[in-house]
Every structure is written in C-alpha cells, then in structure tokens.
Amino acid sequence: MISFSQVTKRYPGGHEALSGVNLAIEKGELVFLTGHSGAGKSTLLKLIAAIERPTSGVVSVSGQNVGRLPQRAIPYLRRNIGLIFQDHKLLFDRNVIENVVLPLDIAGFDHRESLKRARAVIDKVGLLKREKANPVSLSGGEQQRLCIARALVSRPALLLADEPTGNLDAGYAADIMTMFRDFHQVGTTLVIATHDDRAIMALGGRTLQLDHGKIGEVAA
Ligand SMILES: Nc1ncnc2c1ncn2[C@@H]1O[C@H](COP(=O)(O)OP(=O)(O)OP(=O)(O)O)[C@@H](O)[C@H]1O
C-alpha cells in the first residue's frame, strides 16, 4: 500500500531529515515508527500524506506517486487517510460535534446518519459531555482526543498518527490504542509514530526505527 524508494527529504536550510529511505508497508499492516526526537518520524508521515514532498526518490501510496501529485489531487488522496497530527488543525469556529461531523458532510453522507456516527465516535474518545463545547475550551489531551475522533469517523483505509497518545493519561491512552487495534482488525492500515513502548507491546505489529533519518527494522 505504501512504498518508499530511495527517499531523501531535505528541508530548506539544508537539513536532511530523511536519507535514502526504502520501505514497504502492506495493506492492513500495523506499523510503529520509533526513534529519537528529530529522527524524522513526523517527516516520514507527512510524506505519505503529501503534506511534504520528497527532495528525491519516490513515495507511493496505493500505486500513486504522491510526491508528484498535482495540488488539486491531494484532497482526493486525503479522503482515504485519517490524519492524527500534533498540530490538531481543529476548527475553532465550530463546536466538538461539528468538527467531527464535517468530514462526513463533505463526503456527502446523510446529515442525520453522520451525526449518529459522529456521536458514537465522540463517545468512544470520552467527549460526549463536551459535544457542544468549542475546541478552544478543551484541554490539550481533550483536543487530541477530538482530533482522533475526527480522523476515525470516516473509517479511513489508512490511518497516520504522530504521537497520538503523547498528551494522554494512561487510561485514555489504553482506550485509544484499543480503538486502533479494532481498526486494525477490520483491515485498516495504521502507521503510528510513538515513544510509547507499552502501546507497542500491547498491540504487537511491526516496528520501524529511524535514526538520524535512516531506517532500520526492529526484530519482534
Ligand atoms: N519544516 C521544517 N523545516 C526545517 N527543518 C525541519 C522542518 N520539519 C522538521 N525539520 C527538521 O527535520 C528533522 C526531523 O524532524 P521530524 O519532525 O521529522 O522528527 P521526529 O522524529 O518526528 O521528532 P519528534 O519526536 O521530536 O517529533 C529535525 O531535525 C527537524 O528539526
């Protein structure tokens, strides 16, 4: 489903965040991405979602060369990807449920059905009592859970998560990991960057380790 062939990413200013990365992730795989701060984990996820483009090499997602996608094709790519990133990108002029229902409205689902689905996923992340709240009034961990609900509501084929449990206490982190496991069991492909060793051990899956922009595989 995802392949990197000799992928290098150099940011303006000359810093090489990824160097000659080769990898293949099959449909339905659960992959953890680990490595020190600054190792290139977020960069790798951003290349998959076409948030960044490679400096050289080929990033392919479902047979598409996403590094070369024209700007207008990117929304179609993202329609099948759930993104959980640290900057959240929540809409602060809409309340909690409106944030979650929006991807379904955009996809053209019946609004009443969308509200039902949104409420179910908001309940799963423990925010039902806050459904009318503005995201501004939520704590960092609550915003993170809202972001997770929004990413999961459209049941994407591919889920990319950057430190999804970073701000969460152990109970919520375990709940979120259980949700990820359920998605994995129904065939979703997941790539999760994390420092959370407990999560990795609990969920199993494959671990790729980045070290100064170079990739290696951790034996199970
Ligand atoms: N937009 C950018 N412009 C310039 N340099 C960047 C940019 N984004 C990331 N970098 C640099 O690229 C390197 C890899 O960053 P990246 O965010 O991918 O690492 P990471 O493994 O996700 O780190 P962390 O665990 O701290 O989030 C770092 O040295 C970082 O400073």
The ligand as an SDF file (V2000), in Angstrom:
LIG
                    3D

 31 33  0  0  0  0  0  0  0  0999 V2000
    9.5870   22.4420    8.3600 N   0  0  0  0  0  0  0  0  0  0  0  0
   10.8640   22.1630    8.7060 C   0  0  0  0  0  0  0  0  0  0  0  0
   11.8700   22.9960    8.3300 N   0  0  0  0  0  0  0  0  0  0  0  0
   13.1490   22.7100    8.6480 C   0  0  0  0  0  0  0  0  0  0  0  0
   13.5440   21.6270    9.3400 N   0  0  0  0  0  0  0  0  0  0  0  0
   12.5730   20.7700    9.7490 C   0  0  0  0  0  0  0  0  0  0  0  0
   11.1900   21.0020    9.4420 C   0  0  0  0  0  0  0  0  0  0  0  0
   10.4730   19.9820    9.9770 N   0  0  0  0  0  0  0  0  0  0  0  0
   11.3580   19.1570   10.5770 C   0  0  0  0  0  0  0  0  0  0  0  0
   12.6150   19.6250   10.4370 N   0  0  0  0  0  0  0  0  0  0  0  0
   13.8480   19.0050   10.9360 C   0  0  0  0  0  0  0  0  0  0  0  0
   13.9090   17.6820   10.4030 O   0  0  0  0  0  0  0  0  0  0  0  0
   14.3520   16.7640   11.3990 C   0  0  0  0  0  0  0  0  0  0  0  0
   13.3340   15.6520   11.5640 C   0  0  0  0  0  0  0  0  0  0  0  0
   12.1800   16.2180   12.1480 O   0  0  0  0  0  0  0  0  0  0  0  0
   10.8710   15.3620   12.4540 P   0  0  0  0  0  0  0  0  0  0  0  0
    9.8620   16.3090   12.9930 O   0  0  0  0  0  0  0  0  0  0  0  0
   10.5130   14.5550   11.2750 O   0  0  0  0  0  0  0  0  0  0  0  0
   11.4230   14.3970   13.6250 O   0  0  0  0  0  0  0  0  0  0  0  0
   10.6380   13.4940   14.6670 P   0  0  0  0  0  0  0  0  0  0  0  0
   11.3490   12.1670   14.6870 O   0  0  0  0  0  0  0  0  0  0  0  0
    9.1890   13.4560   14.3370 O   0  0  0  0  0  0  0  0  0  0  0  0
   10.8890   14.2540   16.0280 O   0  0  0  0  0  0  0  0  0  0  0  0
    9.9470   14.3770   17.3740 P   0  0  0  0  0  0  0  0  0  0  0  0
    9.9130   13.0040   18.0080 O   0  0  0  0  0  0  0  0  0  0  0  0
   10.6990   15.3740   18.1980 O   0  0  0  0  0  0  0  0  0  0  0  0
    8.6000   14.8660   16.9250 O   0  0  0  0  0  0  0  0  0  0  0  0
   14.5970   17.5710   12.6750 C   0  0  0  0  0  0  0  0  0  0  0  0
   15.9710   17.8650   12.7630 O   0  0  0  0  0  0  0  0  0  0  0  0
   13.7970   18.8360   12.4430 C   0  0  0  0  0  0  0  0  0  0  0  0
   14.3820   19.9410   13.0900 O   0  0  0  0  0  0  0  0  0  0  0  0
  1  2  1  0
  2  3  1  0
  2  7  2  0
  3  4  2  0
  4  5  1  0
  5  6  2  0
  6  7  1  0
  6 10  1  0
  7  8  1  0
  8  9  2  0
  9 10  1  0
 10 11  1  0
 11 12  1  0
 11 30  1  0
 12 13  1  0
 13 14  1  0
 13 28  1  0
 14 15  1  0
 15 16  1  0
 16 17  2  0
 16 18  1  0
 16 19  1  0
 19 20  1  0
 20 21  2  0
 20 22  1  0
 20 23  1  0
 23 24  1  0
 24 25  2  0
 24 26  1  0
 24 27  1  0
 28 29  1  0
 28 30  1  0
 30 31  1  0
M  END
$$$$
